[in-house]
Amino acid sequence: MAVSKVFCADQKLIDIYNEEQVDFIGDSRIENFRDMKTDIPKVLLRLPSHGEIDDVIHHCDISLNSELSTIKLLNYAAGTHGLKHEVILMIDLGDLREGIFDENELFDTVKQVLDMEHIVLRGIGTNLTCYGGVIPTPDNLGKLIRYKEEIESKFDISLEIISGGNSSSLDLLLNNKLPEGINNLRLGESVVLGRETAYGDYIDNTYNDVFTLEASIIELKHKPSVPIGQIGMDAFGKVPHFEDRGKRFRALLALGKQDVDHRQLIPFDTIKPIGASSDHIIVDVSESINSYEVGDIMSFRLTYGSILSLMTSKYVTKDYIG
Ligand SMILES: Cc1ncc(COP(=O)(O)O)c(C=O)c1O
C-alpha cells in the first residue's frame, strides 16, 4: 500500500502510483481522497471520526478501524446509501496509538462486525514506531499472526489482509525476518525518501533527493551573531538565546516557519539554517563552498517532516522535473 499523505495526494504523484499499479493507496485525510483520480482502492489510514462517516463511505473503499461505535455508524451509512464498506481492524501491539489493546474486545468486535450487513471485514493490521517508537520484531508481529489464526479458527473465516505496519517494518522484510502471513505494508516515508524508519537506514537502489527545496535569497549581509539590545520574546513567544560567534555572513530566505521547520532542512552546501520566523529563514553562509548573491537560489535536501509541511504549504510552488 503506497501512502500519499506526505505529498498531500498531489495528483501528479498519484499518477505515478497509478502507473506503478500499487495494490492500494493509503491516506489519513479524507480531503485528499475527494479529488483523487485513481482506480486503485483507497484506504483511510486514520480512524474515521464520527463527523466524516458519509465522506468515508463515499470516498474510501477501506478504512482502518478500532472502535465498534464508529463501525456501527459506517454500517448504517453504507446501508442507507446501498453501499458496502470494508474495514481493517487495527490491533495495538504496544506503540499505544490506535488499535484494540484488549484481546476480549478484539474478539467481541470481530463477532459484531461479522454480523453487520454492510461491512466487510477485509483483515487486521497494526501500526508501530509512530507514537511509542516501538520497533517491529518477529516477536511483536508474530502476535499479529497469532491473532489472525485465532480469529480465523474461532469464527471460521479467512482474513485476506494482514497489514504488518509502515516503513518501519521494511528492515524485517529486507532481512527475511517478517513473520510469514503478513501480506501488506503501508509505505509512506520509504516510498518518498528511500528510508526505512526502524533505524533510519537508506534503502539500496533508491533515492533520497527526489524532493528538494529551492529557496530564494532576499538578503545577504555580515551581521553580529548576538542581537543588540535587551532580549525579550521572539515572534513565537519564546525568549531566544545566542552564542557569540562574532560577525557572521548571513543569508535571509523567502520562506519561514509557516512553510517548514528550518531544523529539518539538509543543506547541500556547508551552510547552516540558524533560525526562522513566520516568513523568513536565516542561514549562516560564512563557511559555504559556493559564493551566493541576492537573488540566488539555495537548495536543500528534505526530511519526511519537511516534505510533509512544504507540500502542505500553499505558498510553496511545486515543480516537477522529469
Ligand atoms: C496507520 C498508518 N500506516 C502507515 C503510515 C505510513 O507510515 P510511513 O510513512 O512510516 O511508511 C502512516 C503514516 O503516514 C499511518 O498513520
The ligand as an SDF file (V2000), in Angstrom:
LIG
                    3D

 16 16  0  0  0  0  0  0  0  0999 V2000
   -1.7310    3.9960   10.0110 C   0  0  0  0  0  0  0  0  0  0  0  0
   -0.5540    4.3830    9.1660 C   0  0  0  0  0  0  0  0  0  0  0  0
    0.0070    3.4640    8.3840 N   0  0  0  0  0  0  0  0  0  0  0  0
    1.0660    3.7790    7.6020 C   0  0  0  0  0  0  0  0  0  0  0  0
    1.6180    5.0340    7.5910 C   0  0  0  0  0  0  0  0  0  0  0  0
    2.8250    5.2960    6.7330 C   0  0  0  0  0  0  0  0  0  0  0  0
    3.9640    5.3910    7.5600 O   0  0  0  0  0  0  0  0  0  0  0  0
    5.4230    5.5390    6.9470 P   0  0  0  0  0  0  0  0  0  0  0  0
    5.4830    6.8750    6.2870 O   0  0  0  0  0  0  0  0  0  0  0  0
    6.3420    5.4300    8.1130 O   0  0  0  0  0  0  0  0  0  0  0  0
    5.6210    4.4330    5.9720 O   0  0  0  0  0  0  0  0  0  0  0  0
    1.0490    6.0180    8.4030 C   0  0  0  0  0  0  0  0  0  0  0  0
    1.5520    7.3960    8.3930 C   0  0  0  0  0  0  0  0  0  0  0  0
    1.6670    8.0240    7.3800 O   0  0  0  0  0  0  0  0  0  0  0  0
   -0.0560    5.6970    9.2040 C   0  0  0  0  0  0  0  0  0  0  0  0
   -0.6310    6.6070   10.0160 O   0  0  0  0  0  0  0  0  0  0  0  0
  1  2  1  0
  2  3  1  0
  2 15  2  0
  3  4  2  0
  4  5  1  0
  5  6  1  0
  5 12  2  0
  6  7  1  0
  7  8  1  0
  8  9  2  0
  8 10  1  0
  8 11  1  0
 12 13  1  0
 12 15  1  0
 13 14  2  0
 15 16  1  0
M  END
$$$$
